[in-house]
Every structure is written in C-alpha cells, then in structure tokens.
Amino acid sequence: MPQFEKATEHKVVIVWGTAANLKVQIEKGEAVDVTILTTAGIDDPIKQGKLDGATRAPLVRSPIGVAVRKGLPKPDISTTDAFKRAMLEAKSITYVEQGASGIYLKDLFVRLGIADTIKPKLKLAPTAAAEFIAKGEADIGMTQVSEILPFPGADLVGPLPADIQNYTNFGAATGAGSKQADAAKSLLKFLVTADAARVMKAKGLEPSN
C-alpha cells in the first residue's frame, strides 16, 4: 500500500477481517471501494449487486504450510507418508478448527487413517495457529504459509506435499456503489502488477492459476 500511495497520491484505509466476516458486512451494505475475499466469497456480493462483477480479478492462492516451535527439529514432510509419520510422532498438534485450513485438515486426517490416533494430541488454536505454536502451546501445526511467516517463534517447515496440498484462492473487486471508483480501479490494477506480485510471494502467497 505505501508503494501505491506514493505512486498515485491516493490514501488507502484498510479494514482487516476474515473473508467470511467481511463478506457479511458487504452484504449488509457496508460501504467499500475495494475488497479482497476468497474467490468463493466474492460470488454472492456480486450476484447481490454489492460488488462490481466487471472489475473482479484473481489475485493469489495461499497454500497450507507446516510449522514447528522455534528450536525444535524440522520433521521430514517431503511426501505424504513422511507427513503422516510426522503427525504420528509429534507430541502435540494444532490448527484452527473453524478456519478453511482446519476444515480441510480434519478431513485429510480421516483420509490418511490417523484421525483417531492423533486426536489425544490435538490442541486446537483459538485464532492463529502459528502464534499458538510460537507461545509454546503446541510443538507442530498447520495453517496458511502466509500466516506462519509473521511469527518469529514459529519456524516454517514447508508446504504440504503436492498430492495433499489445498489452496485458498483470493480475488478482488470494487464496490458497486464506490464513491472513489477511479481510485479503486487504480488499486486493482496495482494489485496485479509484477511489483505487487513480488511482495505477495515474499509473504508466502502464490500467483493464482
């Protein structure tokens, strides 16, 4: 945003929140110039005329990563079997149960046949799994890679193996009733530039396919 503000002299005010909560606010009529939501989350507000579907743009996808408490050895997670062993050998495991990653992981553990075995070791995080790990509440956990990197007390082991990876896709659109339509469209254009892509990649995100 500082790069965009310097280049255009537009001032950006950011409201942070989960995609689900922001979607509800927009559907209730909250004024918005530009929104970034999950790809699925953008659909309904566009259908309801709250967002301008003509401006919709794919941005990035966010992979699930594995993190351990800083100082602990990083397990091998290079294959699905290795990841499975890491879960079975871990002393405590965490993730956010109601998050997109957590919902996927619950099903993944069932598919891998380890759900019942690791259940006694689960210590579900109230919000950020990586923060929970950084505080020493659990030894290993899974969440979006982009949500691991901000916490120095949690070491990124790596992304899930490709055959069990799950991505959350994010897109953007302008508000249908934006009073700053030109500035909003300028921001959308900036978000898909090479400069913006480099920043997003450094923060653990990948270009959308």
Long-range contacts (C-beta under 8 A, 24 or more apart in sequence): 3-190, 3-195, 3-196, 4-186, 4-187, 4-190, 7-190, 8-183, 8-186, 8-190, 10-180, 10-183, 10-186, 10-187, 12-187, 19-170, 26-50, 26-51, 26-175, 31-175, 31-177, 31-178, 31-179, 32-175, 32-178, 33-174, 33-175, 33-178, 33-179, 33-180, 33-181, 33-183, 33-184, 33-187, 34-172, 34-173, 34-174, 34-175, 34-178, 34-184, 34-187, 34-188, 35-172, 35-173, 35-174, 35-175, 36-170, 36-171, 36-172, 36-191, 37-170, 37-171, 37-172, 38-100, 38-168, 38-169, 38-170, 38-171, 39-169, 39-170, 39-171, 40-169, 42-171, 42-172, 42-173, 45-173, 46-173, 49-176, 50-175, 50-176, 51-173, 51-174, 51-175, 51-176, 52-173, 52-174, 52-175, 52-176, 52-178, 53-173, 55-172, 55-173, 55-174, 55-184, 55-185, 55-188, 56-171, 56-172, 56-173, 57-171, 57-172, 57-173, 57-188, 57-191, 57-192, 58-169, 58-170, 58-171, 58-208, 59-170, 59-171, 59-172, 59-191, 59-192, 59-200, 59-208, 60-169, 60-170, 60-200, 60-205, 60-206, 60-207, 60-208, 61-167, 61-168, 61-169, 61-170, 61-205, 61-206, 61-207, 61-208, 61-209, 62-144, 62-145, 62-146, 62-167, 62-168, 62-169, 62-170, 62-204, 62-205, 62-206, 63-144, 63-145, 63-159, 63-160, 63-165, 63-166, 63-167, 63-204, 63-206, 64-101, 64-104, 64-105, 64-142, 64-143, 64-144, 64-145, 64-159, 64-160, 64-165, 64-166, 64-167, 65-142, 65-143, 65-144, 65-145, 65-148, 65-156, 65-157, 65-158, 65-159, 65-160, 65-204, 66-140, 66-141, 66-142, 66-156, 66-157, 66-158, 66-159, 66-160, 67-129, 67-130, 67-133, 67-140, 67-141, 67-142, 67-143, 67-148, 67-154, 67-155, 67-156, 67-157, 68-133, 68-139, 68-140, 68-154, 68-155, 68-157, 69-133, 69-134, 69-136, 69-138, 69-139, 69-140, 69-153, 69-154, 69-155, 70-134, 70-152, 70-153, 70-154, 70-155, 72-139, 72-140, 72-155, 74-155, 74-157, 75-140, 75-157, 77-157, 77-158, 77-160, 77-161, 78-158, 78-161, 79-161, 80-112, 80-161, 80-163, 80-164, 82-161, 83-160, 83-161, 83-164, 84-112, 84-114, 86-140, 87-112, 87-114, 87-118, 87-140, 88-114, 88-117, 88-118, 90-118, 90-121, 90-139, 90-140, 91-121, 91-139, 92-121, 92-122, 92-123, 92-137, 92-138, 92-139, 92-140, 93-118, 93-121, 93-122, 93-123, 93-138, 93-139, 93-140, 93-141, 94-122, 94-123, 94-124, 94-125, 94-129, 94-132, 94-133, 94-137, 94-138, 94-140, 94-141, 95-124, 95-125, 95-129, 95-141, 95-142, 95-143, 96-124, 96-125, 96-126, 96-127, 96-128, 96-129, 96-143, 97-124, 99-129, 99-143, 100-168, 101-129, 101-142, 101-143, 101-144, 101-166, 101-168, 104-166, 105-142, 108-164, 108-166, 112-164, 130-154, 144-168, 144-204, 145-204, 145-205, 146-203, 146-204, 146-205, 147-204, 148-204, 149-203, 149-204, 156-204, 167-206, 169-208, 170-205, 170-208, 171-208
